[in-house]
Amino acid sequence: MMWGGAFPEPLTFSLRALRVLTARAADFDVVHDNQGLGYGMLGVRRLGLPLVTSIHHPISVDKRIDLASVGRLTRLSRRRWYGFVRMQARVARRLARPSGAFAASGSPGAEPLITVSESSKRDICRDFRVPPERVRIIPLGVDTRVFRPREAARVPGRIIAVASADSAMKGVATLLRAVGKLATDRDVHLVIVGKPAPTTERLAAQLSLGDRITFTHGLDDEAFAALLASAETAVVPSLYEGFSLPAVEHMASGTPLVASRAGALPEVTGDAAVLVTPSDDEELAAVLRRLHDSPAERAALGGCALDRVRARFAWAAVAEATAEQYRDAIGPTC
C-alpha cells in the first residue's frame, strides 16, 4: 500500500495492537487509543476491554486544506494518501455507540470519545457524523515545570514558531512572507522549530531571508523549552488547529503570542494572544512590527498568557480529568 502512495499505518498498527491484546487481555484494565481509529480497535471492544478513544481533530480537515493547496496531478496522489480518513470516520461512529453493559441497559454509556476543544468537537460531529453527546472535551496540558519563563534575558528581535509538519495547514509560507516584510525595517530573526520542506527552503531563498531565519529540530525537552522562553514573540500562523499544544507551550513560557483566528486557536488563547487573519501576511507583519516596538504590550501579553495556562492547562488538572475518564470506562469495580 505504501508503494502505491497510501498510508496504511493506522490500520496495520491497530491490527498489531489487537493481536497483542488478544493474547494479553487479562493484563489490562483499560485501553486508550490515541487517534489511531483503525478497524482493529473495534476488535478490542469485542475482547471486553474498556476502550477510551482520543481524537485531537478529524484529519478530514487536513485533507481539505492540503488538497486545496496543490496542483491537479499532486492532488490525485494526496487523495490516495488520505484514504485512511474514511476508515477513521467509520470507526469513530462505531466507537461512539454505547457498548457492553451500557448498550444492553440502554444507558448512554461511559466510553465517550475525548477531544481537546469545542472547535474539534464541532468538526468531529460534522465530518465523522458522531452525536455531540458522545464527545467529551479534555484539553491538552502542559508541564509548567519544563515550560516556564527563564531568568535569562530574551534575545532582542527573536521570533519563534513551531511547525511539527511543514504542510500548507501550518501557515509557514505566510509567516516567511510576513517576516520578509518586517526584516526590511526591523532587526528581527525568525527561528522555526521543525524540518523545512523544499518549498519552504525555496521561498526563504526567494525572500532573501538568508541569515534572518534558522531552522532547528531534534531538541530535547529542556533545550526546546529554553528556546521558546528566549524569544520576544511567538507565532502560530496555522490555517487550522484542533488545539495547538505549541500555542500553550509558548504561553506557559510567558512569550507574547500572535496566532491565527482559525480552528481552536481563539478558544485556546482567549485574550492572551493577538489574533490575525489566516494567510494574511500583511496583517501578520503589521502586528509583529507593533509588538517589536512595544515592550509594554509584550509584557502584558506574556502575563495574560501565564495566568491563562495556570488556570486552564496545568498538567495535573488535565491528567486527573483523563484518569477520571479511565475510571468511568472501567466501571464500578475500579
C-alpha positions as CSV (number, residue, x, y, z in Angstrom):
1,M,0.0,0.0,0.0
2,M,2.8,2.4,0.8
3,W,4.5,1.7,-2.5
4,G,1.2,2.8,-4.1
5,G,1.2,6.0,-2.2
6,A,-1.3,5.1,0.5
7,F,-0.8,5.4,4.3
8,P,-1.7,2.1,5.9
9,E,-0.2,2.7,9.4
10,P,-3.5,3.5,11.3
11,L,-4.9,0.2,10.0
12,T,-1.9,-2.0,10.4
13,F,-1.0,-0.7,13.8
14,S,-4.5,-1.3,15.1
15,L,-4.3,-4.9,13.8
16,R,-1.0,-5.5,15.5
17,A,-2.3,-4.0,18.7
18,L,-5.4,-6.2,18.6
19,R,-3.2,-9.3,18.1
20,V,-1.1,-8.4,21.2
21,L,-4.1,-7.5,23.3
22,T,-6.0,-10.7,22.4
23,A,-3.1,-12.7,23.9
24,R,-2.9,-10.5,27.0
25,A,-6.4,-9.2,27.6
26,A,-6.3,-10.2,31.3
27,D,-3.3,-7.9,31.8
28,F,-5.0,-4.6,31.2
29,D,-7.9,-2.7,32.8
30,V,-8.4,-0.2,30.0
31,V,-7.1,0.6,26.5
32,H,-6.6,4.2,25.3
33,D,-6.4,4.7,21.5
34,N,-4.7,8.0,20.7
35,Q,-6.4,8.8,17.3
36,G,-5.3,5.5,15.6
37,L,-9.0,4.8,14.8
38,G,-8.1,1.6,12.9
39,Y,-10.5,-1.3,12.4
40,G,-8.5,-3.3,14.9
41,M,-9.9,-1.0,17.7
42,L,-13.4,-2.5,17.1
43,G,-11.9,-5.9,17.9
44,V,-10.6,-4.5,21.2
45,R,-14.1,-3.8,22.3
46,R,-15.2,-7.4,21.4
47,L,-12.5,-8.6,23.8
48,G,-14.4,-7.0,26.6
49,L,-11.7,-4.4,27.3
50,P,-12.9,-0.9,28.1
51,L,-11.8,1.4,25.4
52,V,-11.1,5.2,25.7
53,T,-10.6,7.0,22.4
54,S,-9.0,10.4,21.7
55,I,-9.5,12.4,18.5
56,H,-7.5,15.6,18.5
57,H,-9.3,16.7,15.3
58,P,-10.6,14.9,12.3
59,I,-7.9,14.5,9.6
60,S,-10.6,15.3,7.1
61,V,-9.8,19.0,7.8
62,D,-6.1,18.5,7.0
63,K,-7.2,16.7,3.8
64,R,-9.4,19.6,2.6
65,I,-6.7,22.2,3.3
66,D,-3.9,20.1,1.8
67,L,-5.8,19.2,-1.4
68,A,-6.8,22.9,-1.9
69,S,-3.1,23.9,-1.8
70,V,-1.7,21.6,-4.5
71,G,-2.0,21.1,-8.3
72,R,-4.3,18.7,-10.0
73,L,-1.8,15.9,-10.6
74,T,-0.4,16.1,-7.0
75,R,-4.0,16.1,-5.7
76,L,-4.6,12.6,-7.1
77,S,-1.7,11.1,-5.1
78,R,-2.6,13.0,-2.0
79,R,-6.2,11.7,-2.1
80,R,-4.8,8.2,-2.1
81,W,-2.6,9.0,0.9
82,Y,-5.6,10.3,2.8
83,G,-7.6,7.1,2.1
84,F,-7.4,6.1,5.8
85,V,-9.7,9.1,6.8
86,R,-12.8,7.2,5.6
87,M,-11.8,4.3,7.9
88,Q,-11.3,6.6,10.8
89,A,-14.8,8.2,10.3
90,R,-16.4,4.7,10.3
91,V,-14.5,3.6,13.4
92,A,-15.3,6.8,15.2
93,R,-19.0,6.3,14.6
94,R,-18.9,2.7,15.7
95,L,-16.9,3.6,18.9
96,A,-19.4,6.4,19.7
97,R,-22.1,3.8,20.2
98,P,-22.6,2.5,23.8
99,S,-21.1,-0.9,24.3
100,G,-21.2,-3.9,26.6
101,A,-23.4,-3.5,29.7
102,F,-24.2,0.1,28.8
103,A,-25.6,-0.9,25.4
104,A,-27.6,-3.7,27.0
105,S,-29.1,-1.5,29.6
106,G,-30.0,1.4,27.3
107,S,-27.6,3.7,29.3
108,P,-25.8,6.4,27.3
109,G,-22.6,4.6,28.3
110,A,-19.3,5.7,29.9
111,E,-17.0,5.5,26.9
112,P,-17.5,8.7,25.0
113,L,-14.8,9.9,22.7
114,I,-12.4,12.5,24.0
115,T,-11.3,15.6,22.1
116,V,-9.4,18.7,23.1
117,S,-11.6,21.7,22.2
118,E,-15.1,22.8,21.3
119,S,-13.8,23.6,17.8
120,S,-12.6,20.0,17.4
121,K,-15.8,18.6,18.8
122,R,-17.9,20.5,16.1
123,D,-15.6,19.3,13.4
124,I,-15.7,15.6,14.6
125,C,-19.5,15.7,14.8
126,R,-19.8,17.3,11.3
127,D,-17.2,15.3,9.4
128,F,-17.4,11.9,11.2
129,R,-21.1,12.2,12.0
130,V,-20.7,11.5,15.7
131,P,-23.5,12.5,18.0
132,P,-22.4,15.5,20.1
133,E,-23.5,13.9,23.4
134,R,-20.8,11.2,22.8
135,V,-17.9,13.6,22.7
136,R,-16.2,14.8,25.9
137,I,-13.7,17.7,26.0
138,I,-10.5,17.4,27.9
139,P,-7.9,19.9,26.8
140,L,-4.2,19.1,26.4
141,G,-2.0,20.1,29.3
142,V,1.5,21.5,29.6
143,D,4.2,20.7,32.2
144,T,4.8,24.1,33.7
145,R,7.9,22.8,35.4
146,V,9.5,22.5,32.0
147,F,7.8,25.2,30.0
148,R,8.2,28.4,32.1
149,P,9.8,31.9,31.9
150,R,13.6,31.9,32.4
151,E,15.8,34.3,34.2
152,A,18.0,34.9,31.1
153,A,17.0,37.9,29.1
154,R,15.1,37.3,25.9
155,V,17.0,37.6,22.6
156,P,16.2,41.0,21.0
157,G,14.2,40.6,17.8
158,R,13.9,36.9,18.1
159,I,10.6,35.5,16.7
160,I,9.8,31.8,17.2
161,A,7.4,29.3,15.6
162,V,6.9,25.6,15.9
163,A,6.0,23.6,12.8
164,S,5.5,19.9,13.7
165,A,4.9,19.2,10.0
166,D,5.8,21.7,7.2
167,S,2.4,21.4,5.4
168,A,0.2,24.1,4.0
169,M,-2.0,23.9,7.1
170,K,0.8,25.2,9.3
171,G,1.0,28.5,7.5
172,V,4.8,28.7,7.4
173,A,4.7,30.4,4.0
174,T,2.6,33.2,5.4
175,L,5.0,33.6,8.3
176,L,8.0,33.8,6.0
177,R,6.4,36.4,3.8
178,A,5.5,38.5,6.9
179,V,9.0,38.3,8.3
180,G,10.4,39.2,4.9
181,K,8.4,42.5,5.0
182,L,9.3,43.1,8.7
183,A,13.0,42.5,8.0
184,T,13.2,45.5,5.7
185,D,12.9,47.9,8.5
186,R,13.4,46.0,11.8
187,D,16.3,43.9,13.1
188,V,14.5,40.5,13.6
189,H,15.4,36.9,13.4
190,L,13.0,34.0,12.9
191,V,13.6,30.6,14.4
192,I,11.4,27.8,13.2
193,V,11.4,24.5,15.2
194,G,10.8,21.9,12.5
195,K,12.4,20.5,9.4
196,P,11.6,22.6,6.3
197,A,10.1,21.2,3.2
198,P,11.9,22.0,-0.1
199,T,9.2,24.5,-1.0
200,T,9.8,26.4,2.3
201,E,13.6,26.5,1.7
202,R,13.0,27.9,-1.8
203,L,10.6,30.5,-0.5
204,A,13.1,31.6,2.2
205,A,15.7,32.0,-0.6
206,Q,13.4,33.9,-2.8
207,L,12.6,36.3,0.0
208,S,16.4,36.7,0.7
209,L,15.9,35.9,4.3
210,G,19.4,34.3,4.5
211,D,20.7,35.0,8.0
212,R,17.3,36.2,9.2
213,I,16.0,32.7,9.6
214,T,17.1,29.5,11.3
215,F,15.5,26.0,11.2
216,T,16.2,23.7,14.1
217,H,14.8,20.3,15.1
218,G,15.7,17.3,17.3
219,L,15.9,19.3,20.5
220,D,15.4,17.6,23.9
221,D,12.7,18.9,26.2
222,E,14.9,21.2,28.2
223,A,16.6,22.8,25.1
224,F,13.2,23.2,23.4
225,A,11.6,24.9,26.4
226,A,14.6,27.2,26.9
227,L,14.4,28.2,23.2
228,L,10.7,29.0,23.5
229,A,11.4,31.2,26.5
230,S,14.3,33.0,24.8
231,A,12.1,34.7,22.1
232,E,10.5,38.1,22.3
233,T,7.5,37.0,20.2
234,A,5.9,33.6,19.2
235,V,3.7,33.0,16.2
236,V,1.2,30.2,15.4
237,P,0.2,31.1,11.8
238,S,-1.8,27.9,11.1
239,L,-4.8,27.8,8.8
240,Y,-6.4,25.3,11.3
241,E,-5.6,23.8,14.7
242,G,-7.7,21.4,16.6
243,F,-5.9,22.6,19.8
244,S,-2.3,23.6,19.2
245,L,-0.1,22.4,22.1
246,P,2.7,24.7,20.8
247,A,0.5,27.7,21.5
248,V,0.1,26.6,25.1
249,E,3.8,25.9,25.4
250,H,4.6,29.4,24.2
251,M,2.1,30.9,26.7
252,A,3.5,28.8,29.5
253,S,6.9,30.3,28.7
254,G,5.5,33.8,29.1
255,T,6.2,34.5,25.4
256,P,3.9,37.0,23.8
257,L,1.8,35.2,21.2
258,V,0.4,36.0,17.8
259,A,-2.0,33.4,16.4
260,S,-4.3,32.9,13.5
261,R,-8.0,33.4,14.0
262,A,-8.6,29.8,12.9
263,G,-9.8,26.5,14.4
264,A,-9.4,26.2,18.1
265,L,-6.8,28.9,18.4
266,P,-9.2,31.7,19.6
267,E,-10.7,29.3,22.1
268,V,-7.3,28.2,23.4
269,T,-5.6,31.5,23.6
270,G,-8.5,33.7,24.7
271,D,-7.3,37.3,25.4
272,A,-3.7,36.0,25.9
273,A,-2.7,36.4,22.2
274,V,-3.1,38.8,19.3
275,L,-5.3,37.1,16.7
276,V,-4.8,37.7,13.0
277,T,-6.5,36.6,9.8
278,P,-5.1,33.3,8.5
279,S,-2.9,33.6,5.3
280,D,-2.8,37.5,5.6
281,D,0.9,38.2,5.7
282,E,0.4,42.0,5.6
283,E,-1.7,41.9,8.8
284,L,0.8,39.5,10.5
285,A,3.7,41.7,9.6
286,A,1.9,44.8,11.0
287,V,1.2,43.0,14.3
288,L,4.8,41.7,14.6
289,R,6.1,45.2,13.9
290,R,3.8,46.7,16.6
291,L,4.9,44.1,19.2
292,H,8.6,44.5,18.2
293,D,8.2,48.3,19.0
294,S,6.2,47.8,22.2
295,P,7.9,46.1,25.2
296,A,4.9,47.1,27.4
297,E,2.4,45.3,25.2
298,R,4.7,42.2,25.0
299,A,4.9,42.2,28.8
300,A,1.2,42.5,29.2
301,L,0.5,39.6,26.7
302,G,3.1,37.4,28.4
303,G,1.5,38.0,31.8
304,C,-2.0,37.2,30.5
305,A,-0.6,34.0,28.9
306,L,0.9,32.7,32.1
307,D,-2.4,33.4,34.0
308,R,-4.4,31.5,31.4
309,V,-2.1,28.5,31.4
310,R,-2.2,28.2,35.1
311,A,-5.9,28.4,35.2
312,R,-6.8,26.1,32.3
313,F,-3.9,24.0,31.1
314,A,-1.9,22.9,34.1
315,W,-0.9,19.3,33.5
316,A,-2.2,18.0,36.9
317,A,-5.8,19.0,36.2
318,V,-5.7,17.6,32.7
319,A,-4.2,14.3,33.9
320,E,-6.9,14.0,36.6
321,A,-9.7,14.5,34.1
322,T,-8.2,11.8,31.8
323,A,-7.8,9.4,34.7
324,E,-11.5,10.1,35.6
325,Q,-12.4,9.0,32.1
326,Y,-10.5,5.8,32.6
327,R,-12.4,5.2,35.9
328,D,-15.7,5.8,34.1
329,A,-14.8,3.4,31.3
330,I,-13.7,0.6,33.7
331,G,-16.9,1.0,35.8
332,P,-17.7,0.5,39.4
333,T,-15.1,-2.2,40.0
334,C,-12.3,0.5,39.7
